Every structure is written in structure tokens, then in C-alpha cells.
Amino acid sequence: MTADDRTAAPTPSSAGSPDPAVADSAFLRACRREPVPHTPVWFMRQAGRSLPEYRKVREGIGMLDSCMRPDLVTEITLQPVRRHKVDAAIYFSDIVVPLKAIGLDLDIKPGVGPVVERPVRSRADLERLRPLEPDDVKYVTEAVGMLTAELGATPLIGFAGAPFTLASYLVEGGPSRNHEHTKAMMYGDPELWADLLDRLADITAGFLKVQIEAGASAVQLFDSWAGALAPADYRASVLPASAKVFDAVAHYGVPRIHFGVGTGELLGAMSQAGADVVGADWRVPLDEAARRIGPGKAVQGNLDPAVLFAPREAVETQARRVLDAARKLPDGTGHIFNLGHGVLPDTDPDALTRLVEYVHERTAR
């Protein structure tokens, strides 16, 4: 795939073609940089701890167990669509699900996050990363099928963790502030590092393929920890693996979204990985983020999640700043309103509902 190919709007293949009503949704139109009836809105972590109905249905059930039960995945994914009237659903899962599915000993500990029993620190450890097969995640296929039947004209976004972020969890053994073991491998054993990310790219692509073939009409690749890298290191040691993921699912024709946290200095490089939409966090104004991303991409973002704790008038003021910046984008750029990161756990759900209404009303064509 050439650089020019990567800037073209996706053309669906038969495997990734959504229902015509879904294809004409505001969300997918924005992804394709087409005119929209209003700016579409969805929120990262919209299906989660901010919702009392989520806490109730998850009571006594571990995170990974929840991700492997199609009935729970379906209910949790639908909850914010019912409550907030967002323009897209995001498949409820966790970025470590495909790693668990191939047999790695890991768990998600409350208040901590993913914890890996045996970190990957040597070439021998690398051999534990076998390819992901569709049968490893049959529950994903079942859940996506159930969801697309329930969602009607609302698109479903599939998702996966990017190779670098998955590698960081595997090498560190869990969340890390400084990523010292990860960077030690990247700098000290670049061949092992490249092989690790290459394997993770294949696993990630396999996970996205399952979701697309089951009916997801867009996918997002989360690179939560990429902001820990300098641009030169990202380009040399991470970009090739992310590009491999996007290339592997390009033929399906569904929009591909790329997002990372603290990646303002990386937006230009991330844009080159091959996504159709690039997300920006709140640290860079949306119009400046679009300038760094470059032409031929839709832009997603980028309200600070903490703003939602302010009074309604303040939330609307800050949302208006994002929308005003979006109006400065070149014609045909495409904008999807989102937060600059995930919904914070203590967010008032009504604040999210009001924000969706505000964006829809203010941008109605």
C-alpha cells in the first residue's frame, strides 16, 4: 500500500460492507470525510464504570470473564447507546483479551490493571506468543453478531490494543509509569523488540479481523502508552508494527481509527501508519492536531474528560471551543467529536447525555 492509497477514503469489500442505513450514518460519513447531518459523537470508555447499570450488571463478575460472555458484552455495549444516544457503539472488551485468548497467564486486577504472571523479557519468552485463531475468540464473533442485530442503524466500532502498548504490558508485567524494561529492550535488543512487535501486530490484526468479519463497521487501534516515546523512536521502532496492523485489515474497507494518549508530538508519524481517522487528546487544539496529522484524514476528539466535572455552562463552553476549532479544518477533513481520552469513572452520566445533545443541536445542518 502506498502513502497515496492510505489517504483515500475506504471502499468496503463484501466482508466489511455494513447495512446501507449503517453506511449512511453520521459517524461513518464523517470517517469517510463526507458531509454529515450533524457532528457525530461517541466516547471512549462510554460503556463502563460511569454508568450505574454497568456496575450493576458487572457486580461480582471479573473483567476478563465479562469480556468472554456474549450476553454481558452485548448488554454493556448497548447501555451508553440507549442512555446517551451516541452515534456509534464501541465493542466492550479489553486490550489484553487476545493475549489471554492465546494462553498467556494474565489477569486484570481492580485498581491496578492488566498484570502478567511471567513478563516477556527474552527470546524464549517470545515463543509463548502463538498466532490468534478465530476459534480462540468465538465469543467475540457471537457478541458482535448479537450487537449488530440490536443496534440497527448505529455503527459498531471494534477495537484492539496497538502492538507497542501490548508489548509494554507484556515486558513490564503490568502498568508502568516509566516503561524502563520496555525501553531497555527496544534500545538494547532491537532485533528481539522488532520480533515481539511483529508477532503482536499479527495477533492484533487477527483480533480486528474477527470483529470486522462478524459485522463491526469500523475499528480503532488504541496505543495508550505511545506518548512515552520520542518521535524518532516511534518512527523507527513502533510505526512499522502499527502500519502492519492497518495494512492487514485495509482490504475490508471499514474505517480505521488510530488513537494514542499524550501523542501530540507523534501525530504526524501516527498519521503515516495507515488509519483513515486519527484521534487527538486534549493537549493539542483540534485545528493544530489536524495540521500535524496532515490532509486526507478525518480527525477525532478532543474534549478534556475532566471538563465533564464542571457545571453545564462550562462544559458547553469547552465543547464549543472544540467545535469552533473543527470549523477551521479544511473542507472535506471530517470531524468526530470525542473526548481526548476515556470517560473518567466518576463522571456524571447525565453530563455525557447533555453533551451529546449539545453537539448534535449546535452542529445540525
BELSUL-V799584 format. One record per pair of residues at least 6 apart in sequence whose C-alpha atoms are under 8 Angstrom apart, sorted by the first residue. I is the first residue (numbers start at 0). J is the second residue. D is the distance in whole Angstrom. If there is no record, write none. Layout:
I,J,D  I,J,D
This chain:
0,246,7  2,271,7  2,273,8  5,271,8  5,273,5  5,274,7  5,275,7  6,273,8  6,275,7  6,294,8  6,295,5  6,296,6  7,275,8  7,295,7  8,31,5  8,32,8  8,275,7  9,31,7  9,249,8  9,252,5  9,253,6  9,254,6  9,275,8  10,251,8  10,252,5  10,253,7  11,250,8  11,251,6  11,252,4  11,253,6  12,250,7  12,251,5  12,252,6  13,251,7  14,211,8  14,212,6  14,251,6  15,211,6  15,212,6  15,214,7  15,215,8  15,216,7  15,251,5  15,252,6  15,253,6  16,22,8  16,216,7  16,251,8  16,252,8  16,253,7  17,214,7  17,215,8  17,216,6  18,152,8  20,151,8  20,152,5  21,27,8  21,151,7  21,152,4  21,153,6  21,154,6  22,28,7  22,154,8  24,86,8  24,152,7  24,153,7  24,154,7  25,35,5  25,36,7  25,37,7  25,38,7  25,39,6  25,86,7  26,38,8  26,39,5  26,40,8  26,86,6  26,87,7  26,154,7  26,335,7  27,154,8  27,217,8  27,254,7  28,34,7  28,35,6  29,35,6  29,38,8  29,39,7  29,297,7  29,333,5  29,334,6  29,335,6  30,254,6  30,275,7  30,276,6  30,297,6  30,333,6  30,334,8  30,335,8  31,254,7  31,275,8  31,297,7  31,333,7  32,296,8  32,297,6  32,331,5  32,332,5  32,333,4  32,334,8  33,331,7  33,333,7  34,331,8  34,333,8  35,364,8  36,362,8  36,363,6  36,364,5  37,358,8  37,359,6  37,360,8  37,362,5  37,363,5  37,364,6  38,334,7  38,335,6  38,336,7  38,358,7  38,359,6  38,362,6  38,363,7  39,85,8  39,86,6  39,334,8  39,335,5  39,336,6  39,359,7  40,85,6  40,86,5  40,87,7  40,335,6  40,336,5  40,337,6  40,355,6  40,358,8  41,85,5  41,86,6  41,87,6  41,88,7  41,335,8  41,336,7  41,337,6  42,85,8  42,337,5  42,338,6  42,341,7  42,342,7  43,89,8  43,337,7  43,338,7  43,340,6  43,341,4  43,342,6  44,341,5  44,342,5  45,79,6  45,89,8  45,341,7  45,342,6  46,53,7  46,75,6  46,76,6  46,77,8  46,78,7  46,79,6  46,89,8  46,91,7  47,53,6  47,54,8  47,75,8  47,344,8  48,54,6  48,344,5  48,345,8  49,342,7  49,343,7  49,344,5  49,345,6  49,346,6  49,347,7  49,348,6  50,348,6  52,78,8  53,75,6  53,78,7  56,71,8  56,75,8  57,65,7  62,107,7  63,93,8  63,96,7  63,106,7  63,107,7  65,71,6  65,72,7  66,72,6  66,91,7  66,92,5  66,93,7  66,96,8  67,138,6  67,139,7  68,138,7  68,142,8  69,138,6  69,139,7  69,141,6  69,142,4  69,145,8  70,142,7  72,90,8  72,91,6  72,92,7  72,142,6  73,91,8  73,142,6  73,143,8  73,145,7  73,146,6  75,91,7  76,88,6  76,89,6  76,90,6  76,91,5  76,146,8  77,88,7  77,146,8  77,150,8  79,85,7  79,88,8  80,86,8  80,87,7  80,88,6  82,352,7  83,351,7  83,352,4  83,353,8  83,355,7  84,352,7  84,355,7  85,355,7  86,153,6  86,154,7  87,153,6  87,154,5  87,155,6  87,156,7  88,153,7  88,154,6  88,155,5  88,156,6  89,155,6  89,156,5  89,157,6  89,158,8  90,143,8  90,155,7  90,156,6  90,157,5  90,158,7  93,159,8  94,158,8  94,159,5  94,160,5  94,165,8  95,113,7  95,160,7  95,165,7  97,131,7  97,136,8  97,202,7  97,203,7  97,206,7  98,128,8  99,105,7  100,131,7  100,135,6  100,136,7  101,128,7  101,129,6  101,130,7  101,131,6  101,135,7  103,115,8  103,127,7  103,128,8  104,115,6  104,116,6  104,117,7  105,113,7  105,114,6  105,115,4  105,116,6  106,113,6  106,114,5  106,115,7  107,113,4  107,114,6  108,114,7  111,174,7  112,173,7  112,174,7  113,168,7  113,173,6  113,174,7  114,168,7  114,172,6  114,173,4  114,174,7  115,168,7  115,169,6  115,172,5  115,173,6  116,172,7  117,172,7  118,124,8  118,169,5  118,170,5  118,171,6  118,172,5  119,125,6  119,169,5  119,170,5  119,171,8  119,172,8  120,170,6  120,184,8  121,191,8  122,191,7  125,195,7  128,198,7  128,199,8  130,198,8  130,201,7  130,202,6  131,201,8  131,202,5  131,205,6  131,206,7  132,205,7  133,205,8  133,206,8  133,209,6  139,209,7  139,210,7  140,209,7  140,210,6  140,213,5  141,213,8  143,210,7  143,213,6  143,214,6  143,215,7  144,213,6  144,214,7  146,155,8  147,154,8  147,155,7  147,214,7  147,215,8  154,215,7  154,216,6  154,217,8  155,214,8  155,215,5  155,216,6  155,217,7  156,215,6  156,216,6  156,217,5  156,218,5  156,219,7  157,207,7  157,210,6  157,211,7  157,215,6  157,216,8  157,217,6  157,218,4  157,219,6  158,207,7  158,218,5  158,219,5  158,220,6  158,221,7  159,203,6  159,206,7  159,207,7  159,218,8  159,219,7  159,220,5  159,221,6  160,203,7  160,220,6  160,221,5  160,222,6  160,223,8  161,200,7  161,203,7  161,220,6  161,221,5  161,222,5  161,223,8  161,241,7  162,196,6  162,197,8  162,199,5  162,200,6  162,203,7  162,222,8  162,237,8  162,240,7  162,241,7  163,196,7  163,222,7  163,224,7  163,225,7  163,237,6  164,221,8  164,222,5  164,223,6  164,224,5  164,225,7  165,199,7  166,181,7  166,195,7  166,196,7  166,199,7  167,173,8  167,174,8  167,175,8  167,178,7  167,181,6  167,224,8  168,174,6  168,175,8  170,180,6  170,181,6  171,178,7  171,179,8  171,180,6  171,181,6  177,227,8  178,227,8  184,191,7  184,192,6  185,192,5  185,193,8  185,236,7  192,236,8  193,236,7  196,237,8  196,240,6  197,240,6  200,240,6  200,241,7  200,243,6  200,244,5  201,243,8  201,244,7  203,244,7  204,244,5  204,245,8  204,247,6  204,248,7  207,218,7  207,248,8  208,248,7  211,217,7  211,218,8  211,251,8  211,253,8  216,253,6  216,254,7  217,253,5  217,254,5  217,255,6  217,256,8  218,253,7  218,254,7  218,255,5  218,256,6  219,255,6  219,256,4  219,257,6  219,258,7  220,255,8  220,256,6  220,257,5  220,258,6  221,257,6  221,258,5  221,259,6  222,257,8  222,258,6  222,259,5  222,260,7  223,258,8  223,259,5  223,260,5  224,259,7  224,260,7  225,233,8  225,259,6  225,260,7  225,261,8  225,262,7  226,259,7  226,260,6  226,261,5  226,262,5  226,263,8  226,265,8  227,261,8  229,264,8  229,265,8  230,264,7  230,265,6  230,268,7  233,265,8  233,268,8  234,268,6  238,268,7  238,269,7  238,272,6  239,272,7  241,272,6  242,271,8  242,272,4  242,273,6  245,255,7  245,272,7  245,273,6  245,274,6  246,273,7  254,274,8  254,275,6  254,276,7  255,274,5  255,275,5  255,276,6  256,274,5  256,275,6  256,276,5  256,277,6  256,278,7  257,269,7  257,270,8  257,274,6  257,276,6  257,277,5  257,278,6  258,277,6  258,278,5  258,279,7  259,278,7  259,279,7  259,280,7  260,279,8  260,280,6  260,339,8  260,340,7  261,280,7  261,282,7  262,279,8  262,280,7  263,279,7  263,280,8  263,282,7  263,283,6  263,288,7  266,277,8  266,279,8  266,288,7  266,291,6  266,292,5  267,291,5  267,292,5  267,293,7  268,292,8  269,277,8  269,292,8  270,277,6  270,292,5  270,293,7  270,296,8  274,296,8  275,295,8  275,296,5  275,297,6  276,296,5  276,297,5  276,298,6  276,299,7  277,292,7  277,296,7  277,297,6  277,298,5  277,299,6  278,298,6  278,299,4  278,300,6  278,301,8  278,339,8  279,285,7  279,288,6  279,298,7  279,299,6  279,300,5  279,301,6  279,339,6  280,300,6  280,301,5  280,302,8  280,303,8  280,338,7  280,339,4  280,340,6  281,300,7  281,301,5  281,302,6  281,303,5  281,338,7  281,339,5  281,340,8  282,339,8  284,301,8  284,321,8  284,324,7  285,298,8  285,300,7  285,301,7  285,321,6  285,324,6  285,325,6  286,324,5  286,325,6  286,327,6  286,328,6  289,298,6  289,328,7  294,332,7  295,332,7  296,332,6  296,333,7  297,332,5  297,333,4  297,334,6  297,335,8  298,332,7  298,333,6  298,334,5  298,335,6  299,334,6  299,335,5  299,336,6  299,337,6  300,321,8  300,334,8  300,335,6  300,336,5  300,337,4  300,338,5  300,339,6  301,321,7  301,336,7  301,337,6  301,338,5  301,339,4  301,340,8  302,317,7  302,318,6  302,321,7  302,337,7  302,338,4  302,339,5  303,338,6  303,339,5  303,340,7  304,338,6  304,339,7  304,340,6  304,341,7  304,342,6  304,343,7  305,343,7  306,313,8  306,314,6  306,317,7  307,314,6  307,346,7  307,347,8  307,350,6  307,351,7  308,346,7  308,347,7  311,350,7  314,354,8  315,354,7  315,357,7  318,354,8  318,358,8  325,334,7  336,358,8
